[in-house]
Amino acid sequence: MDLDSLLVSIIGTALTILLVYYGLRTLKLFKANIAARAWTYISISAVLFAAGVVTFILDAVQPMGVVPIGGIMQTVGAVFLVLGLRKNYMFWASKDHFA
């Protein structure tokens, strides 16, 4: 592995760790109100997407055949992201969210 690929993998890993950290912190922050449901889904998607990215990085460093697992995790993360963004949109588009 050349130095450029290693540097990109290290930066990607650092960003992925930050994504997981803030995703988990956001999950702890919100409890159970209507707006929190959307951000709960978005935070779960961040954690799952980051886990999928980690599997791709691991497979790039040391091929282990975990690419399908990473793809599945990213797909499930994308589903949670769509759910969270839809809930967030529905909350802010409703007329009674300020009531």
Residue frames as a rotation matrix with the C-alpha (Angstrom) as fourth column:
MET 1
0.590 0.808 0.000 0.00
0.808 -0.590 0.000 0.00
0.000 0.000 -1.000 0.00
ASP 2
-0.275 -0.713 0.645 1.41
0.675 -0.621 -0.399 3.36
0.685 0.325 0.652 -0.95
LEU 3
-0.849 -0.191 -0.492 1.58
0.510 -0.538 -0.671 6.43
-0.136 -0.821 0.554 1.27
ASP 4
-0.809 0.584 0.062 -1.31
-0.506 -0.747 0.430 8.23
0.297 0.317 0.901 -0.44
SER 5
-0.046 0.815 -0.577 -3.74
-0.079 0.573 0.816 5.36
0.996 0.083 0.038 0.10
LEU 6
-0.323 -0.146 -0.935 -2.63
0.850 0.390 -0.355 5.02
0.417 -0.909 -0.002 3.71
LEU 7
-0.987 -0.066 -0.145 -3.14
0.121 -0.903 -0.413 8.74
-0.104 -0.425 0.899 4.32
VAL 8
-0.495 0.867 -0.054 -6.62
-0.606 -0.300 0.737 8.66
0.623 0.398 0.674 2.79
SER 9
0.016 0.477 -0.879 -7.50
0.350 0.821 0.451 5.61
0.937 -0.314 -0.154 4.90
ILE 10
-0.638 -0.308 -0.706 -6.29
0.762 -0.119 -0.637 7.30
0.112 -0.944 0.311 8.09
ILE 11
-0.944 0.331 0.013 -8.27
-0.331 -0.942 -0.055 10.47
-0.007 -0.056 0.998 7.35
GLY 12
-0.250 0.888 -0.385 -11.34
-0.435 0.252 0.864 8.42
0.865 0.384 0.323 6.45
THR 13
-0.168 0.133 -0.977 -11.03
0.685 0.728 -0.019 6.43
0.709 -0.672 -0.213 9.65
ALA 14
-0.897 -0.200 -0.394 -10.72
0.429 -0.608 -0.668 9.61
-0.106 -0.768 0.632 11.74
LEU 15
-0.733 0.680 -0.002 -13.80
-0.635 -0.683 0.362 11.13
0.245 0.266 0.932 10.12
THR 16
-0.100 0.693 -0.714 -15.71
-0.070 0.711 0.700 7.88
0.993 0.120 -0.023 10.59
ILE 17
-0.508 -0.140 -0.850 -14.82
0.792 0.311 -0.525 7.82
0.338 -0.940 -0.047 14.28
LEU 18
-0.973 0.170 -0.154 -16.11
-0.095 -0.910 -0.403 11.39
-0.209 -0.377 0.902 14.62
LEU 19
-0.456 0.847 -0.273 -19.30
-0.595 -0.062 0.801 10.41
0.661 0.528 0.532 12.79
VAL 20
-0.086 0.379 -0.921 -19.91
0.469 0.831 0.298 7.53
0.879 -0.407 -0.249 15.20
TYR 21
-0.775 -0.287 -0.563 -19.04
0.629 -0.272 -0.728 9.70
0.056 -0.919 0.391 18.22
TYR 22
-0.891 0.445 -0.094 -21.47
-0.427 -0.890 -0.160 12.48
-0.155 -0.102 0.983 17.35
GLY 23
-0.312 0.797 -0.518 -24.12
-0.377 0.397 0.837 9.99
0.872 0.456 0.176 16.22
LEU 24
-0.214 0.182 -0.960 -24.03
0.721 0.692 -0.030 8.27
0.659 -0.698 -0.279 19.60
ARG 25
-0.909 -0.137 -0.394 -23.92
0.377 -0.675 -0.634 11.60
-0.179 -0.725 0.665 21.47
THR 26
-0.717 0.695 -0.054 -26.99
-0.629 -0.612 0.480 12.76
0.300 0.378 0.876 19.55
LEU 27
-0.161 0.660 -0.734 -28.82
0.113 0.751 0.650 9.54
0.980 0.022 -0.196 20.40
LYS 28
-0.455 -0.066 -0.888 -28.17
0.867 0.195 -0.459 10.17
0.203 -0.979 -0.031 24.09
LEU 29
-0.998 -0.020 -0.058 -29.22
0.031 -0.979 -0.204 13.81
-0.052 -0.205 0.977 23.80
PHE 30
-0.443 0.892 -0.089 -32.74
-0.732 -0.302 0.611 13.25
0.518 0.336 0.786 22.52
LYS 31
-0.798 0.232 0.556 -35.26
-0.325 0.612 -0.721 11.47
-0.508 -0.756 -0.413 24.68
ALA 32
-0.648 0.623 0.438 -38.81
0.716 0.695 0.069 11.11
-0.262 0.358 -0.896 23.39
ASN 33
-0.059 0.700 -0.711 -40.39
-0.135 -0.712 -0.689 14.06
-0.989 0.055 0.137 21.68
ILE 34
0.797 0.504 0.333 -41.64
0.218 0.274 -0.937 14.31
-0.563 0.819 0.109 18.12
ALA 35
0.766 -0.556 -0.322 -38.61
-0.624 -0.525 -0.578 16.13
0.153 0.644 -0.750 16.73
ALA 36
-0.028 -0.835 0.550 -36.26
-0.849 0.311 0.428 13.71
-0.528 -0.455 -0.717 18.47
ARG 37
0.504 0.256 0.825 -37.57
0.071 0.939 -0.335 10.71
-0.861 0.228 0.455 16.52
ALA 38
0.989 -0.150 -0.010 -36.22
-0.032 -0.143 -0.989 12.12
0.147 0.978 -0.146 13.28
TRP 39
0.332 -0.928 0.168 -32.79
-0.872 -0.370 -0.321 12.80
0.361 -0.040 -0.932 14.76
THR 40
0.186 -0.215 0.959 -32.76
-0.571 0.770 0.284 9.36
-0.799 -0.601 0.020 16.38
TYR 41
0.825 0.158 0.543 -33.16
0.309 0.679 -0.666 7.76
-0.473 0.717 0.512 12.95
ILE 42
0.837 -0.544 0.053 -30.54
-0.273 -0.501 -0.821 10.08
0.473 0.673 -0.568 11.47
SER 43
0.198 -0.789 0.582 -28.10
-0.973 -0.088 0.213 9.26
-0.117 -0.608 -0.785 14.28
ILE 44
0.382 -0.009 0.924 -28.62
-0.137 0.988 0.066 5.53
-0.914 -0.152 0.377 13.86
SER 45
0.966 -0.016 0.259 -28.00
0.256 0.208 -0.944 5.94
-0.039 0.978 0.205 10.14
ALA 46
0.578 -0.808 0.115 -24.74
-0.733 -0.576 -0.363 7.76
0.359 0.125 -0.925 10.86
VAL 47
0.061 -0.549 0.834 -23.52
-0.779 0.497 0.383 4.92
-0.624 -0.673 -0.397 13.07
LEU 48
0.531 0.198 0.824 -24.54
0.201 0.915 -0.350 2.20
-0.823 0.352 0.446 10.59
PHE 49
0.979 -0.197 0.055 -23.11
-0.001 -0.272 -0.962 4.09
0.205 0.942 -0.267 7.62
ALA 50
0.356 -0.895 0.268 -19.85
-0.928 -0.372 -0.013 4.62
0.111 -0.244 -0.963 9.50
ALA 51
0.146 -0.267 0.953 -19.67
-0.415 0.857 0.304 0.92
-0.898 -0.440 0.014 10.36
GLY 52
0.841 0.191 0.506 -20.10
0.356 0.508 -0.784 0.14
-0.407 0.840 0.360 6.67
VAL 53
0.800 -0.600 0.007 -17.30
-0.448 -0.604 -0.659 2.55
0.399 0.524 -0.752 5.79
VAL 54
0.176 -0.746 0.642 -15.04
-0.890 0.158 0.428 0.88
-0.421 -0.646 -0.636 8.36
THR 55
0.446 0.010 0.895 -15.60
0.109 0.992 -0.066 -2.50
-0.888 0.127 0.441 6.73
PHE 56
0.958 -0.123 0.259 -14.60
0.250 -0.085 -0.964 -1.04
0.141 0.989 -0.051 3.35
ILE 57
0.530 -0.812 0.246 -11.49
-0.801 -0.574 -0.169 0.53
0.278 -0.108 -0.954 4.87
LEU 58
0.190 -0.441 0.877 -10.56
-0.604 0.651 0.459 -2.73
-0.774 -0.617 -0.143 6.58
ASP 59
0.681 0.119 0.723 -11.04
0.377 0.789 -0.485 -4.64
-0.628 0.602 0.493 3.35
ALA 60
0.914 -0.399 0.079 -8.87
-0.144 -0.501 -0.853 -2.13
0.380 0.768 -0.515 1.49
VAL 61
0.254 -0.852 0.458 -6.06
-0.967 -0.217 0.132 -2.51
-0.013 -0.477 -0.879 4.04
GLN 62
-0.808 -0.439 0.394 -6.36
-0.462 0.886 0.040 -6.28
-0.366 -0.149 -0.918 4.46
PRO 63
-0.322 0.737 -0.594 -8.73
-0.779 0.150 0.609 -8.09
0.538 0.659 0.526 2.06
MET 64
-0.884 0.083 0.461 -11.07
-0.304 0.648 -0.698 -10.22
-0.357 -0.757 -0.547 4.16
GLY 65
-0.784 0.620 0.004 -14.18
0.360 0.449 0.818 -10.45
0.506 0.643 -0.575 1.99
VAL 66
-0.470 0.620 -0.628 -16.31
0.733 -0.122 -0.669 -8.20
-0.492 -0.775 -0.397 4.20
VAL 67
-0.994 0.075 -0.082 -17.39
-0.108 -0.821 0.560 -5.87
-0.025 0.565 0.825 1.40
PRO 68
-0.401 0.913 -0.081 -20.93
0.284 0.207 0.936 -7.37
0.871 0.352 -0.342 1.21
ILE 69
-0.011 0.366 -0.930 -21.38
0.998 0.059 0.011 -6.80
0.059 -0.929 -0.366 4.96
GLY 70
-0.717 -0.325 -0.616 -20.29
0.395 -0.918 0.025 -3.17
-0.574 -0.225 0.787 4.56
GLY 71
-0.903 0.419 0.101 -22.69
-0.071 -0.377 0.924 -2.71
0.425 0.826 0.370 1.67
ILE 72
-0.102 0.894 -0.437 -25.57
0.679 0.383 0.626 -4.10
0.727 -0.233 -0.646 3.71
MET 73
-0.166 -0.010 -0.986 -24.74
0.918 -0.368 -0.151 -1.85
-0.361 -0.930 0.070 6.66
GLN 74
-0.928 -0.197 -0.317 -24.59
0.081 -0.935 0.344 1.21
-0.364 0.294 0.884 4.42
THR 75
-0.657 0.751 0.060 -27.90
0.125 0.030 0.992 0.28
0.743 0.659 -0.114 2.80
VAL 76
0.097 0.679 -0.727 -29.62
0.921 0.216 0.324 -0.11
0.377 -0.701 -0.605 6.18
GLY 77
-0.461 -0.346 -0.817 -28.03
0.666 -0.744 -0.061 3.18
-0.587 -0.572 0.573 7.27
ALA 78
-0.990 0.119 0.080 -29.39
-0.020 -0.667 0.745 4.85
0.142 0.735 0.662 4.14
VAL 79
-0.223 0.959 -0.175 -32.89
0.537 0.270 0.799 3.54
0.814 0.085 -0.575 4.95
PHE 80
0.102 0.216 -0.971 -32.67
0.978 -0.198 0.059 5.02
-0.180 -0.956 -0.231 8.45
LEU 81
-0.810 -0.432 -0.397 -31.41
0.350 -0.899 0.264 8.29
-0.471 0.075 0.879 6.97
VAL 82
-0.760 0.605 0.236 -34.39
0.079 -0.274 0.958 8.48
0.645 0.747 0.160 4.61
LEU 83
0.099 0.819 -0.565 -36.76
0.812 0.262 0.521 7.71
0.575 -0.511 -0.640 7.50
GLY 84
-0.159 -0.239 -0.958 -35.17
0.869 -0.494 -0.021 10.35
-0.468 -0.836 0.287 9.68
LEU 85
-0.969 -0.218 -0.117 -35.16
0.133 -0.856 0.500 13.02
-0.209 0.469 0.858 7.00
ARG 86
-0.474 0.872 0.120 -38.79
0.295 0.029 0.955 12.23
0.830 0.488 -0.272 6.14
LYS 87
0.206 0.540 -0.816 -39.81
0.957 0.063 0.282 12.49
0.204 -0.839 -0.504 9.81
ASN 88
-0.517 -0.477 -0.711 -37.88
0.615 -0.785 0.079 15.75
-0.596 -0.396 0.699 10.12
TYR 89
-0.959 0.206 0.196 -39.57
0.042 -0.578 0.815 17.13
0.281 0.790 0.545 7.01
MET 90
-0.158 0.971 -0.181 -43.02
0.556 0.239 0.796 16.02
0.816 0.025 -0.578 8.18
PHE 91
0.001 0.102 -0.995 -42.45
0.975 -0.223 -0.022 17.68
-0.224 -0.969 -0.100 11.56
TRP 92
-0.682 -0.365 -0.634 -41.37
0.306 -0.930 0.205 21.01
-0.665 -0.054 0.745 10.10
ALA 93
-0.904 0.402 0.149 -43.98
0.050 -0.246 0.968 20.94
0.426 0.882 0.202 7.32
SER 94
-0.178 0.888 -0.424 -46.83
0.916 0.307 0.257 20.45
0.358 -0.343 -0.868 9.79
LYS 95
0.002 0.289 0.957 -48.76
0.077 -0.954 0.288 23.52
0.997 0.073 -0.024 10.87
ASP 96
0.853 0.478 0.209 -48.93
-0.173 -0.119 0.978 22.57
0.492 -0.870 -0.019 14.53
HIS 97
0.269 -0.805 -0.529 -45.25
0.737 0.526 -0.425 22.07
0.620 -0.276 0.734 15.35
PHE 98
-0.673 -0.497 0.548 -45.12
0.061 -0.776 -0.628 25.44
0.737 -0.389 0.552 17.07
ALA 99
0.283 0.894 0.346 -48.24
-0.414 -0.212 0.885 24.77
0.865 -0.394 0.310 19.14
